[in-house]
Amino acid sequence: MADRTVEDQLREQYDTLLPEMTRVAEHLKTQIQYSLLPIARKLKHHESLIVKARVKECTSAIDKLRRSKPGGVFDRERLDIHTLLDLHDLVGVRVLAFPPAIATEADTLLRSQFHDWMPDPIKDENGEQLAFKCNGQYGESSQKLPCEYQVVSTLIGIFWDVEHSAIYKQAPNLKGLAPVMRKQTTAVYRALKAFEDEFERQIQVSKSSTPV
């Protein structure tokens, strides 16, 4: 019988955690939706607020944990030191908001509800903030799970979904595509931000020209 590997151990742990991860994802999503009701109830016809939850896939979780280790490799002599609970995002909730002013409002409201969670904003390679993010522990069981929530503009959030599928979940022969596409990705961020800024500017112009 072959020796048990780090990956074998982590897959077994993932299977054990999965039912609780699924419950926590639904509970966290529901709590965030409830917390955002004051914003959702007053949305105008051109504004939107969407809350989505996800449980990290097993392969993604193991790969991310591996990348966090020195040299990007597991210490295969010490199985006991490797655990998926070291990740910050086994469970994640993403809030998509449009226009971006709604994202800022949503972040402020959620910070007051999740005051003990650690802010960890997402930035591009130039240091420009792309999204709000907070990490914390959540769950009803004795062992709470590492979770995160993100608040991001709808346009960037949708682009992330496309980018993740096209670049980060690509076939083996396309490994290494992310660095090649970095310049184009930055250009997309700038274009989306320019669209959002202009949209919000036009909304303000429209408000100021509307007779009282």
N, C-alpha and C positions, 0 to 999 in steps of 0.2 A: 504493500500500500504506500503511495507517495506521501511524502511529508506534507503536513498542513501548511499552507502559505498564509502570508498576511492577507492577501486578497480573499482567500477562503474564509478566514476569520471575520473579515469586514462584511462579506456578503451574508454570512450567518447573522451577524449583528444587525444588518440592515433589515433582514427578514423579520427579526424579532421586534425591531422598532417600528416597522411599517404601519401596523394597525394604529398605534398611538400617534404616529406622524400624521396619518390621514385624519384622525379625529381632531388633532390640534390645528391642522390647516383649516378645517371647517369652522372650528370655534373662533380662531383668531380672525378669520375673514368676517364672521358674523359680528364680532365685537368691533372691528374697525368700521364696518358698514353702519353699525348703530352709533358709533362715536361721530361719524361724519353726517348724520342726519340733519343737524342744523345747517350744514352747507347744502346738502342734497335737496332739501325742501324749498330752497330759494333760488335754485338754478334757473337761469333764463334759457330761452329756446336755443341759443347758440352755445351754451355751456354744457359740459358733461363731466360726470364723475363715475368711474367704473372701478370696481374692486374685484381682483382676481387672486386666487390662491393656487399654490403649487407645492408639491412634495418633491424634493430633489431626487432625481433618478439614481439608482444604485451605482451605475458606472461613473456618472458625473461626480458623485460623492467620493468614491474611492480615488478617482483621478485628482480631484481637488485636494484631498488629504495628502496624496503622494507629492503633489507639487509644493506643499507647505513644508516638507521635510528637507533637511540639508542635502543639497545636490539633487533634489527632486526624486529621491529614492527612499524606500522603506528600509529600516534596519531589520533585516530578516532574522537576526539572532535574538530579537526581543519582541516577540509577538504581543506581549502584555502592554506595551506602551502605545499601541495603535488603537484609536477608537474614533468612530464617526462623530461622537459627541464633542470632539475638538473643533468641528466646523461651526461656523456662525449661522449657517443658513440651511439646515436640514429642511425647515419649513419656511416658506416665503409668501408674503402677500404683497401684491403690487397695486398701487392706486394710480389709475390713469386719469389725468385731469386736463381739461381744456376750457379756456385758455390757461396759460401758465400761472396767472394770478390765482386761479382756483387751487393749483398745486401748493402755492405758498400758504394759502389760507388753510388747506387741509393739513399741511405739515405742522403749522402752529397749533392747530386743534389736537392733533394726535400726540404732539410732544407733551401737552398738558395731561393726557390720559396715560401715556407710557413714559412717565417722567424718570423712571429708573433705567430706561434703555439707553444704550450708548450711541450717540450720533456718529455716523460714518458716511459722510456725503460722497457720492460718486462724481468723479471729475474726469475730464478728458486729459489727453497727454499734455495739454498746455495749461492745465490747472483750472480750467473753467468748469464750474459746477454744472453737472447734467441732471442730477436728481438728488432728492433728500433720501437718506437711508438711516435706519436705526436697528441695532441688534440687541436682543435680550433673550431671557428665558421665559417660556410659556408652557402651560399645561396644568391639568388638574391632578395628575398623578404625583407620586412622591418624587419621581425623577422628571423634572421639567426639561423640555427640549430646547436646543438653540434655534432661535427663529430670527427672522428679519422682516421688516416692512420697508417698501420703497414708495416714494411719492414722486411721480415723474409726469412730464407733459405727455399727452396722448400720442403725439406724433413721434417723439423719441422712443416711447415705450413700444409702439408698433414696429418701428425700425429695429429695435433690439430683438424682437421676435424673429424678424426676417434674418437679421445678421447672425443670430445664434444658430438658426437652422442651416444657413448657407455656409457659415465659416467655422463655427465651433463644433458642429456635429457632422462634419463632412466625411467623405470616404477617406480611407487611409492614404490613397495616392494624392490627396489634396492637403495633407498635413503641412502646416507652416504657411497657410494662406493668410492668416491674420496679419502678420507683419507686412506682407506685400500690399494688403488692402488698407493699411492704416491711414495713408494720405487721403484715400477716397472716403473713408469713414469720417475723418475729420471734416471733410468738405460737406458731407451730408449733414452733420451736426450744425455747421454754420448756416446751411441753407434752411434747415428746419427752424433754427432759432430766428433767422431773418424773417421767415414767414410768420412766426408767432408774434414777433415784435411789431411787425407791420399790421397784423390783424388787430392786436390790442390798441395800436395807435389809431386805427380807423374807427374802432368802437368808441374811443374817447372823442374823436372828432365828431362822430355821429351824435353822441350825447350832448356835446356842447352846441351843436347846431339845431337840436330839436327844441321847438318852442315850448315854453313852460305853460 
